[in-house]
Amino acid sequence: MSKIFSHLISWGSIATIVLIVIALFSFLIDIAWFAELAQSNLRLPIYWTTVEQWQWYLLWVSTTAYLTIGLFGLYFLHRVFKKIAAGELFNLTNSLNIRRFSILLFVQAAAKPVYFSFASVFLSLNHPEGEKMFALSFGSQELTMLALAMILWVVSDVLVAGCRLQSENRQFV
């Protein structure tokens, strides 16, 4: 069953990467569609009619930068589970890829409040004086992702140290 799940996670990671990249380019082509999606998901008290097209493109660029962190993380996750599906469980490459995934997960979780704040500032640039906005959002979802990233980071450090010890032991035998 682990082999099946590993294949599913590996292919699911690649499929997610491809779908997100396609969606990002689709949003770039149809920025109005992106604007509608952003308005419904950001839940900010913005005067949406004042937001100009260049601001939507700026939001698209920042969204793409934010999501790229996660896409690289998914790539490393794909590499881990591809090797696990092939029967390569404990090796240095897998351990390092788990570490890379955990680092990118940590960075993305930490970047989410910054991304949200950045979005609130530049989407409210056209508001009248005194009504510009700076919103900061940090909740249980971010805490959960940070905790998971730290756990995976520690596990990857243990695995990397174990792989290095195993390599040293093979040299002595």
TIRO-2110 file (N, C-alpha, C; in Angstrom, 1 decimal):
// TIRO-2110
0.8, -1.2, 0.0, N, 1, A
0.0, 0.0, 0.0, CA, 1, A
0.9, 1.3, 0.0, C, 1, A
2.0, 1.2, 0.7, N, 2, A
2.9, 2.4, 0.7, CA, 2, A
3.4, 2.7, -0.7, C, 2, A
3.6, 1.7, -1.5, N, 3, A
4.1, 1.9, -2.8, CA, 3, A
3.1, 2.7, -3.6, C, 3, A
1.8, 2.3, -3.5, N, 4, A
0.7, 2.9, -4.2, CA, 4, A
0.6, 4.4, -3.8, C, 4, A
0.6, 4.6, -2.4, N, 5, A
0.5, 5.9, -1.9, CA, 5, A
1.6, 6.8, -2.3, C, 5, A
2.8, 6.2, -2.4, N, 6, A
4.0, 7.0, -2.8, CA, 6, A
3.9, 7.4, -4.3, C, 6, A
3.4, 6.5, -5.1, N, 7, A
3.1, 6.8, -6.5, CA, 7, A
2.1, 8.0, -6.6, C, 7, A
1.0, 7.8, -5.8, N, 8, A
0.0, 8.9, -5.9, CA, 8, A
0.5, 10.2, -5.4, C, 8, A
1.3, 10.2, -4.4, N, 9, A
1.8, 11.5, -3.9, CA, 9, A
2.8, 12.1, -4.9, C, 9, A
3.6, 11.2, -5.5, N, 10, A
4.6, 11.7, -6.5, CA, 10, A
3.9, 12.3, -7.7, C, 10, A
2.9, 11.5, -8.3, N, 11, A
2.2, 12.0, -9.4, CA, 11, A
1.3, 13.2, -9.1, C, 11, A
0.7, 13.2, -7.9, N, 12, A
-0.1, 14.3, -7.4, CA, 12, A
0.6, 15.6, -7.3, C, 12, A
1.9, 15.5, -6.8, N, 13, A
2.7, 16.6, -6.7, CA, 13, A
3.0, 17.2, -8.1, C, 13, A
3.4, 16.4, -9.0, N, 14, A
3.7, 16.9, -10.4, CA, 14, A
2.4, 17.5, -11.0, C, 14, A
1.3, 16.8, -10.9, N, 15, A
0.0, 17.3, -11.4, CA, 15, A
-0.4, 18.6, -10.8, C, 15, A
-0.2, 18.8, -9.5, N, 16, A
-0.4, 20.1, -8.9, CA, 16, A
0.5, 21.2, -9.4, C, 16, A
1.7, 20.9, -9.6, N, 17, A
2.7, 21.9, -10.1, CA, 17, A
2.2, 22.3, -11.5, C, 17, A
1.9, 21.3, -12.4, N, 18, A
1.4, 21.7, -13.7, CA, 18, A
0.2, 22.5, -13.7, C, 18, A
-0.8, 22.1, -12.9, N, 19, A
-2.1, 22.8, -12.9, CA, 19, A
-1.9, 24.2, -12.3, C, 19, A
-1.1, 24.4, -11.3, N, 20, A
-0.9, 25.8, -10.8, CA, 20, A
-0.2, 26.6, -11.8, C, 20, A
0.8, 26.1, -12.5, N, 21, A
1.5, 26.9, -13.6, CA, 21, A
0.5, 27.3, -14.7, C, 21, A
-0.3, 26.3, -15.1, N, 22, A
-1.3, 26.6, -16.1, CA, 22, A
-2.3, 27.7, -15.6, C, 22, A
-2.7, 27.6, -14.4, N, 23, A
-3.7, 28.5, -13.8, CA, 23, A
-3.0, 29.9, -13.7, C, 23, A
-1.8, 30.0, -13.3, N, 24, A
-1.1, 31.3, -13.3, CA, 24, A
-1.0, 32.0, -14.6, C, 24, A
-0.6, 31.2, -15.6, N, 25, A
-0.6, 31.8, -17.0, CA, 25, A
-2.0, 32.2, -17.5, C, 25, A
-3.0, 31.4, -17.1, N, 26, A
-4.3, 31.7, -17.5, CA, 26, A
-4.8, 33.0, -16.9, C, 26, A
-4.4, 33.2, -15.6, N, 27, A
-4.8, 34.4, -14.9, CA, 27, A
-4.0, 35.6, -15.5, C, 27, A
-2.8, 35.4, -15.9, N, 28, A
-2.0, 36.5, -16.6, CA, 28, A
-2.7, 36.9, -17.9, C, 28, A
-3.2, 36.0, -18.6, N, 29, A
-3.9, 36.3, -19.9, CA, 29, A
-5.2, 37.0, -19.6, C, 29, A
-6.0, 36.5, -18.6, N, 30, A
-7.3, 37.1, -18.3, CA, 30, A
-7.2, 37.6, -16.8, C, 30, A
-6.6, 38.8, -16.7, N, 31, A
-6.4, 39.4, -15.4, CA, 31, A
-7.7, 39.7, -14.7, C, 31, A
-8.8, 39.9, -15.4, N, 32, A
-10.1, 40.1, -14.8, CA, 32, A
-10.6, 38.9, -14.0, C, 32, A
-10.3, 37.7, -14.6, N, 33, A
-10.7, 36.5, -13.9, CA, 33, A
-9.9, 36.4, -12.6, C, 33, A
-8.6, 36.7, -12.7, N, 34, A
-7.8, 36.7, -11.5, CA, 34, A
-8.3, 37.7, -10.4, C, 34, A
-8.7, 38.9, -10.9, N, 35, A
-9.3, 39.9, -10.0, CA, 35, A
-10.5, 39.5, -9.3, C, 35, A
-11.4, 38.8, -10.0, N, 36, A
-12.6, 38.2, -9.4, CA, 36, A
-12.2, 37.2, -8.3, C, 36, A
-11.3, 36.3, -8.6, N, 37, A
-10.9, 35.3, -7.7, CA, 37, A
-10.2, 36.0, -6.4, C, 37, A
-9.4, 37.0, -6.7, N, 38, A
-8.7, 37.7, -5.6, CA, 38, A
-9.8, 38.4, -4.7, C, 38, A
-10.7, 39.0, -5.3, N, 39, A
-11.7, 39.7, -4.5, CA, 39, A
-12.5, 38.8, -3.6, C, 39, A
-12.8, 37.6, -4.1, N, 40, A
-13.6, 36.6, -3.3, CA, 40, A
-12.8, 35.9, -2.2, C, 40, A
-11.5, 35.8, -2.4, N, 41, A
-10.6, 35.1, -1.5, CA, 41, A
-9.9, 35.9, -0.5, C, 41, A
-9.6, 37.2, -0.8, N, 42, A
-8.8, 38.0, 0.1, CA, 42, A
-9.6, 38.5, 1.3, C, 42, A
-10.9, 38.7, 1.1, N, 43, A
-11.8, 39.2, 2.1, CA, 43, A
-11.2, 40.5, 2.8, C, 43, A
-10.8, 41.4, 2.0, N, 44, A
-10.4, 42.7, 2.6, CA, 44, A
-11.4, 43.8, 2.3, C, 44, A
-11.6, 44.7, 3.2, N, 45, A
-12.5, 45.8, 3.0, CA, 45, A
-11.9, 46.9, 2.0, C, 45, A
-11.7, 46.5, 0.8, N, 46, A
-11.1, 47.3, -0.2, CA, 46, A
-12.2, 47.9, -1.1, C, 46, A
-12.0, 49.1, -1.5, N, 47, A
-12.9, 49.7, -2.5, CA, 47, A
-12.5, 49.1, -3.9, C, 47, A
-13.0, 48.0, -4.2, N, 48, A
-12.5, 47.2, -5.4, CA, 48, A
-12.6, 48.0, -6.7, C, 48, A
-13.6, 49.0, -6.7, N, 49, A
-13.7, 49.8, -8.0, CA, 49, A
-12.5, 50.7, -8.2, C, 49, A
-11.8, 51.0, -7.1, N, 50, A
-10.6, 51.9, -7.3, CA, 50, A
-9.3, 51.2, -7.7, C, 50, A
-9.4, 49.8, -7.7, N, 51, A
-8.2, 49.1, -8.0, CA, 51, A
-8.0, 49.1, -9.5, C, 51, A
-6.8, 49.5, -10.0, N, 52, A
-6.5, 49.6, -11.4, CA, 52, A
-5.8, 48.4, -11.9, C, 52, A
-5.7, 48.2, -13.2, N, 53, A
-5.2, 47.0, -13.8, CA, 53, A
-3.8, 46.8, -13.4, C, 53, A
-2.9, 47.8, -13.3, N, 54, A
-1.5, 47.6, -13.0, CA, 54, A
-1.4, 47.0, -11.5, C, 54, A
-2.4, 47.3, -10.7, N, 55, A
-2.4, 46.8, -9.3, CA, 55, A
-2.7, 45.3, -9.3, C, 55, A
-3.6, 44.9, -10.2, N, 56, A
-3.9, 43.5, -10.4, CA, 56, A
-2.7, 42.7, -10.9, C, 56, A
-2.0, 43.3, -11.8, N, 57, A
-0.8, 42.6, -12.3, CA, 57, A
0.3, 42.5, -11.2, C, 57, A
0.4, 43.6, -10.4, N, 58, A
1.3, 43.5, -9.3, CA, 58, A
0.9, 42.4, -8.3, C, 58, A
-0.3, 42.3, -8.1, N, 59, A
-0.8, 41.2, -7.2, CA, 59, A
-0.5, 39.9, -7.8, C, 59, A
-0.7, 39.8, -9.1, N, 60, A
-0.4, 38.5, -9.8, CA, 60, A
1.1, 38.2, -9.7, C, 60, A
2.0, 39.1, -9.8, N, 61, A
3.4, 38.9, -9.7, CA, 61, A
3.7, 38.4, -8.2, C, 61, A
3.2, 39.1, -7.3, N, 62, A
3.4, 38.7, -5.9, CA, 62, A
2.8, 37.3, -5.6, C, 62, A
1.7, 37.0, -6.1, N, 63, A
1.0, 35.7, -5.9, CA, 63, A
1.9, 34.6, -6.6, C, 63, A
2.4, 34.9, -7.8, N, 64, A
3.3, 34.0, -8.5, CA, 64, A
4.5, 33.7, -7.6, C, 64, A
5.1, 34.8, -7.1, N, 65, A
6.3, 34.6, -6.3, CA, 65, A
6.0, 33.8, -5.0, C, 65, A
4.9, 34.1, -4.4, N, 66, A
4.5, 33.3, -3.2, CA, 66, A
4.3, 31.8, -3.5, C, 66, A
3.6, 31.6, -4.6, N, 67, A
3.3, 30.2, -5.0, CA, 67, A
4.5, 29.4, -5.5, C, 67, A
5.4, 30.1, -6.1, N, 68, A
6.6, 29.5, -6.6, CA, 68, A
7.4, 28.8, -5.4, C, 68, A
7.4, 29.3, -4.3, N, 69, A
8.0, 28.7, -3.1, CA, 69, A
7.4, 27.3, -2.9, C, 69, A
6.1, 27.3, -2.9, N, 70, A
5.4, 26.0, -2.7, CA, 70, A
5.6, 25.0, -3.9, C, 70, A
5.7, 25.6, -5.1, N, 71, A
5.9, 24.7, -6.2, CA, 71, A
7.3, 24.0, -6.2, C, 71, A
8.3, 24.7, -5.7, N, 72, A
9.6, 24.1, -5.5, CA, 72, A
9.5, 23.1, -4.4, C, 72, A
8.8, 23.4, -3.4, N, 73, A
8.6, 22.4, -2.3, CA, 73, A
7.9, 21.1, -2.8, C, 73, A
6.9, 21.3, -3.6, N, 74, A
6.2, 20.1, -4.2, CA, 74, A
7.2, 19.3, -5.1, C, 74, A
8.0, 20.0, -5.8, N, 75, A
9.0, 19.3, -6.7, CA, 75, A
9.9, 18.4, -5.8, C, 75, A
10.4, 18.9, -4.7, N, 76, A
11.2, 18.1, -3.8, CA, 76, A
10.4, 16.9, -3.2, C, 76, A
9.2, 17.2, -2.9, N, 77, A
8.3, 16.2, -2.3, CA, 77, A
8.1, 15.1, -3.4, C, 77, A
7.9, 15.5, -4.6, N, 78, A
7.8, 14.5, -5.7, CA, 78, A
9.0, 13.6, -5.8, C, 78, A
10.2, 14.2, -5.7, N, 79, A
11.4, 13.4, -5.8, CA, 79, A
11.5, 12.4, -4.7, C, 79, A
11.1, 12.8, -3.5, N, 80, A
11.2, 11.9, -2.3, CA, 80, A
10.3, 10.7, -2.6, C, 80, A
9.0, 10.9, -2.9, N, 81, A
8.1, 9.8, -3.0, CA, 81, A
8.3, 9.0, -4.3, C, 81, A
8.9, 9.6, -5.3, N, 82, A
9.3, 8.8, -6.5, CA, 82, A
10.3, 7.8, -6.1, C, 82, A
11.3, 8.2, -5.3, N, 83, A
12.3, 7.2, -4.9, CA, 83, A
11.8, 6.2, -3.9, C, 83, A
10.9, 6.6, -3.0, N, 84, A
10.2, 5.7, -2.1, CA, 84, A
9.4, 4.6, -2.9, C, 84, A
8.7, 5.1, -3.9, N, 85, A
7.9, 4.2, -4.7, CA, 85, A
8.8, 3.2, -5.4, C, 85, A
10.1, 3.6, -5.8, N, 86, A
11.0, 2.7, -6.4, CA, 86, A
11.8, 1.8, -5.4, C, 86, A
11.4, 1.9, -4.1, N, 87, A
12.0, 1.1, -3.1, CA, 87, A
13.3, 1.7, -2.4, C, 87, A
13.6, 2.9, -2.8, N, 88, A
14.8, 3.5, -2.1, CA, 88, A
14.3, 4.3, -0.9, C, 88, A
14.3, 3.7, 0.2, N, 89, A
13.8, 4.4, 1.4, CA, 89, A
14.7, 5.3, 2.2, C, 89, A
15.8, 4.7, 2.6, N, 90, A
16.8, 5.5, 3.4, CA, 90, A
18.0, 5.8, 2.6, C, 90, A
18.1, 7.0, 2.1, N, 91, A
19.4, 7.4, 1.4, CA, 91, A
19.5, 8.9, 1.6, C, 91, A
20.7, 9.3, 1.4, N, 92, A
21.0, 10.7, 1.6, CA, 92, A
20.2, 11.7, 0.7, C, 92, A
20.0, 11.3, -0.5, N, 93, A
19.2, 12.1, -1.5, CA, 93, A
17.8, 12.3, -0.9, C, 93, A
17.2, 11.3, -0.5, N, 94, A
15.8, 11.4, 0.0, CA, 94, A
15.8, 12.3, 1.3, C, 94, A
16.8, 12.1, 2.1, N, 95, A
16.8, 12.9, 3.4, CA, 95, A
17.0, 14.4, 3.1, C, 95, A
17.9, 14.7, 2.1, N, 96, A
18.1, 16.0, 1.8, CA, 96, A
16.9, 16.7, 1.1, C, 96, A
16.2, 15.9, 0.3, N, 97, A
15.0, 16.4, -0.4, CA, 97, A
13.9, 16.6, 0.7, C, 97, A
13.8, 15.8, 1.7, N, 98, A
12.8, 16.1, 2.8, CA, 98, A
13.2, 17.4, 3.5, C, 98, A
14.5, 17.6, 3.7, N, 99, A
15.0, 18.8, 4.3, CA, 99, A
14.6, 20.0, 3.4, C, 99, A
14.9, 19.9, 2.1, N, 100, A
14.5, 21.0, 1.2, CA, 100, A
13.0, 21.3, 1.2, C, 100, A
12.2, 20.3, 1.2, N, 101, A
10.8, 20.4, 1.3, CA, 101, A
10.4, 21.1, 2.6, C, 101, A
11.0, 20.7, 3.7, N, 102, A
10.6, 21.3, 5.0, CA, 102, A
11.0, 22.8, 5.1, C, 102, A
12.2, 23.1, 4.5, N, 103, A
12.6, 24.5, 4.5, CA, 103, A
11.7, 25.4, 3.7, C, 103, A
11.3, 24.9, 2.5, N, 104, A
10.4, 25.6, 1.6, CA, 104, A
9.0, 25.8, 2.2, C, 104, A
8.6, 24.7, 2.9, N, 105, A
7.3, 24.8, 3.6, CA, 105, A
7.4, 25.8, 4.7, C, 105, A
8.5, 25.9, 5.4, N, 106, A
8.7, 26.9, 6.5, CA, 106, A
8.7, 28.3, 5.9, C, 106, A
9.4, 28.5, 4.8, N, 107, A
9.5, 29.8, 4.2, CA, 107, A
8.2, 30.2, 3.7, C, 107, A
7.4, 29.3, 3.1, N, 108, A
6.1, 29.7, 2.5, CA, 108, A
5.1, 30.0, 3.7, C, 108, A
5.2, 29.3, 4.8, N, 109, A
4.3, 29.6, 5.9, CA, 109, A
4.6, 30.9, 6.5, C, 109, A
5.9, 31.2, 6.6, N, 110, A
6.4, 32.5, 7.1, CA, 110, A
6.1, 33.7, 6.2, C, 110, A
6.1, 33.4, 4.9, N, 111, A
5.8, 34.4, 3.9, CA, 111, A
4.4, 34.8, 3.7, C, 111, A
3.5, 33.9, 4.1, N, 112, A
2.0, 34.2, 3.9, CA, 112, A
1.6, 35.5, 4.5, C, 112, A
1.9, 35.8, 5.8, N, 113, A
1.5, 37.1, 6.4, CA, 113, A
2.1, 38.2, 5.6, C, 113, A
3.3, 38.1, 5.2, N, 114, A
4.0, 39.2, 4.4, CA, 114, A
3.2, 39.4, 3.1, C, 114, A
2.9, 38.3, 2.4, N, 115, A
2.2, 38.4, 1.1, CA, 115, A
0.8, 39.1, 1.3, C, 115, A
0.1, 38.7, 2.4, N, 116, A
-1.2, 39.2, 2.7, CA, 116, A
-1.1, 40.7, 3.0, C, 116, A
-0.1, 41.1, 3.8, N, 117, A
0.1, 42.5, 4.1, CA, 117, A
0.4, 43.3, 2.8, C, 117, A
1.3, 42.8, 2.0, N, 118, A
1.7, 43.4, 0.8, CA, 118, A
0.5, 43.6, -0.1, C, 118, A
-0.3, 42.6, -0.2, N, 119, A
-1.6, 42.7, -1.1, CA, 119, A
-2.5, 43.8, -0.5, C, 119, A
-2.7, 43.9, 0.8, N, 120, A
-3.6, 44.9, 1.3, CA, 120, A
-3.1, 46.3, 1.1, C, 120, A
-1.7, 46.5, 1.2, N, 121, A
-1.2, 47.8, 1.0, CA, 121, A
-1.3, 48.3, -0.5, C, 121, A
-0.9, 47.5, -1.4, N, 122, A
-0.9, 48.0, -2.8, CA, 122, A
-2.3, 47.9, -3.5, C, 122, A
-3.2, 47.1, -2.9, N, 123, A
-4.6, 47.2, -3.4, CA, 123, A
-5.4, 48.4, -2.9, C, 123, A
-4.9, 48.9, -1.8, N, 124, A
-5.6, 50.1, -1.3, CA, 124, A
-4.9, 51.4, -1.5, C, 124, A
-3.9, 51.4, -2.4, N, 125, A
-3.1, 52.6, -2.7, CA, 125, A
-4.0, 53.7, -3.3, C, 125, A
-5.1, 53.4, -4.0, N, 126, A
-5.9, 54.4, -4.6, CA, 126, A
-7.0, 54.9, -3.6, C, 126, A
-7.0, 54.4, -2.4, N, 127, A
-8.0, 54.9, -1.4, CA, 127, A
-7.7, 56.3, -1.0, C, 127, A
-8.7, 57.0, -0.5, N, 128, A
-8.4, 58.4, 0.0, CA, 128, A
-7.5, 58.4, 1.2, C, 128, A
-6.9, 59.5, 1.5, N, 129, A
-6.0, 59.6, 2.7, CA, 129, A
-6.8, 59.1, 3.9, C, 129, A
-6.1, 58.4, 4.8, N, 130, A
-6.7, 57.9, 6.0, CA, 130, A
-7.4, 56.6, 5.8, C, 130, A
-7.6, 56.2, 4.6, N, 131, A
-8.4, 54.9, 4.4, CA, 131, A
-7.5, 53.9, 3.7, C, 131, A
-6.2, 54.1, 3.6, N, 132, A
-5.4, 53.1, 3.0, CA, 132, A
-5.2, 52.0, 4.0, C, 132, A
-4.8, 50.8, 3.6, N, 133, A
-5.0, 49.7, 4.5, CA, 133, A
-3.6, 48.9, 4.6, C, 133, A
-3.4, 48.5, 5.8, N, 134, A
-2.3, 47.5, 6.1, CA, 134, A
-2.9, 46.4, 6.9, C, 134, A
-3.1, 45.3, 6.4, N, 135, A
-3.7, 44.1, 7.1, CA, 135, A
-2.7, 43.1, 7.3, C, 135, A
-2.7, 42.5, 8.5, N, 136, A
-1.8, 41.5, 8.9, CA, 136, A
-2.6, 40.3, 9.3, C, 136, A
-2.3, 39.1, 8.8, N, 137, A
-3.1, 37.9, 9.1, CA, 137, A
-2.1, 36.8, 9.4, C, 137, A
-2.3, 36.3, 10.7, N, 138, A
-1.4, 35.2, 11.1, CA, 138, A
-2.3, 34.3, 12.0, C, 138, A
-2.7, 33.1, 11.5, N, 139, A
-3.6, 32.3, 12.3, CA, 139, A
-3.1, 30.9, 12.5, C, 139, A
-4.0, 30.1, 12.9, N, 140, A
-3.7, 28.7, 13.2, CA, 140, A
-3.2, 27.9, 12.1, C, 140, A
-3.6, 28.2, 10.8, N, 141, A
-3.1, 27.5, 9.7, CA, 141, A
-1.6, 27.8, 9.5, C, 141, A
-1.2, 29.0, 9.7, N, 142, A
0.2, 29.3, 9.5, CA, 142, A
1.0, 28.7, 10.7, C, 142, A
0.5, 28.7, 11.9, N, 143, A
1.2, 28.0, 13.0, CA, 143, A
1.3, 26.5, 12.7, C, 143, A
0.2, 25.9, 12.2, N, 144, A
0.3, 24.5, 11.9, CA, 144, A
1.3, 24.2, 10.8, C, 144, A
1.4, 25.0, 9.8, N, 145, A
2.4, 24.8, 8.7, CA, 145, A
3.8, 25.0, 9.3, C, 145, A
4.0, 26.0, 10.1, N, 146, A
5.3, 26.2, 10.7, CA, 146, A
5.7, 25.0, 11.6, C, 146, A
4.8, 24.5, 12.4, N, 147, A
5.1, 23.4, 13.3, CA, 147, A
5.4, 22.1, 12.4, C, 147, A
4.6, 21.9, 11.4, N, 148, A
4.9, 20.8, 10.5, CA, 148, A
6.3, 20.9, 9.8, C, 148, A
6.6, 22.1, 9.4, N, 149, A
7.9, 22.3, 8.7, CA, 149, A
9.0, 22.1, 9.7, C, 149, A
8.9, 22.5, 10.9, N, 150, A
9.9, 22.3, 11.9, CA, 150, A
10.1, 20.8, 12.2, C, 150, A
9.0, 20.1, 12.3, N, 151, A
9.0, 18.6, 12.6, CA, 151, A
9.7, 17.9, 11.5, C, 151, A
9.3, 18.2, 10.2, N, 152, A
10.0, 17.6, 9.1, CA, 152, A
11.5, 18.0, 9.0, C, 152, A
11.8, 19.2, 9.4, N, 153, A
13.2, 19.6, 9.3, CA, 153, A
14.0, 18.8, 10.3, C, 153, A
13.5, 18.6, 11.5, N, 154, A
14.2, 17.8, 12.5, CA, 154, A
14.3, 16.3, 12.1, C, 154, A
13.2, 15.8, 11.5, N, 155, A
13.3, 14.4, 11.0, CA, 155, A
14.3, 14.3, 9.9, C, 155, A
14.3, 15.3, 9.0, N, 156, A
15.3, 15.2, 7.9, CA, 156, A
16.7, 15.3, 8.4, C, 156, A
17.0, 16.1, 9.5, N, 157, A
18.3, 16.2, 10.1, CA, 157, A
18.7, 14.8, 10.6, C, 157, A
17.8, 14.2, 11.3, N, 158, A
18.1, 12.8, 11.9, CA, 158, A
18.4, 11.9, 10.7, C, 158, A
17.6, 11.9, 9.7, N, 159, A
17.8, 11.0, 8.5, CA, 159, A
19.1, 11.3, 7.8, C, 159, A
19.5, 12.6, 7.7, N, 160, A
20.8, 12.9, 7.0, CA, 160, A
21.9, 12.4, 7.9, C, 160, A
21.8, 12.6, 9.2, N, 161, A
22.9, 12.2, 10.1, CA, 161, A
23.0, 10.6, 10.1, C, 161, A
21.8, 9.9, 10.0, N, 162, A
21.8, 8.5, 10.0, CA, 162, A
22.5, 8.0, 8.7, C, 162, A
22.1, 8.7, 7.6, N, 163, A
22.7, 8.3, 6.3, CA, 163, A
24.2, 8.4, 6.2, C, 163, A
24.7, 9.5, 6.8, N, 164, A
26.1, 9.8, 6.9, CA, 164, A
26.8, 8.8, 7.8, C, 164, A
26.2, 8.4, 8.9, N, 165, A
26.8, 7.4, 9.8, CA, 165, A
26.8, 6.0, 9.1, C, 165, A
25.8, 5.7, 8.3, N, 166, A
25.7, 4.5, 7.6, CA, 166, A
26.8, 4.4, 6.6, C, 166, A
27.0, 5.5, 5.9, N, 167, A
28.1, 5.6, 4.9, CA, 167, A
29.5, 5.4, 5.5, C, 167, A
29.7, 6.0, 6.7, N, 168, A
31.0, 5.9, 7.4, CA, 168, A
31.1, 4.4, 7.9, C, 168, A
30.1, 3.8, 8.4, N, 169, A
30.2, 2.4, 8.9, CA, 169, A
30.5, 1.5, 7.7, C, 169, A
30.0, 1.7, 6.5, N, 170, A
30.3, 0.9, 5.4, CA, 170, A
31.8, 1.0, 5.0, C, 170, A
32.4, 2.1, 5.2, N, 171, A
33.8, 2.3, 4.9, CA, 171, A
34.7, 1.5, 5.8, C, 171, A
34.3, 1.3, 7.1, N, 172, A
35.1, 0.6, 8.0, CA, 172, A
34.9, -0.9, 7.9, C, 172, A
33.9, -1.4, 7.4, N, 173, A
33.6, -2.8, 7.3, CA, 173, A
34.2, -3.4, 6.1, C, 173, A
END
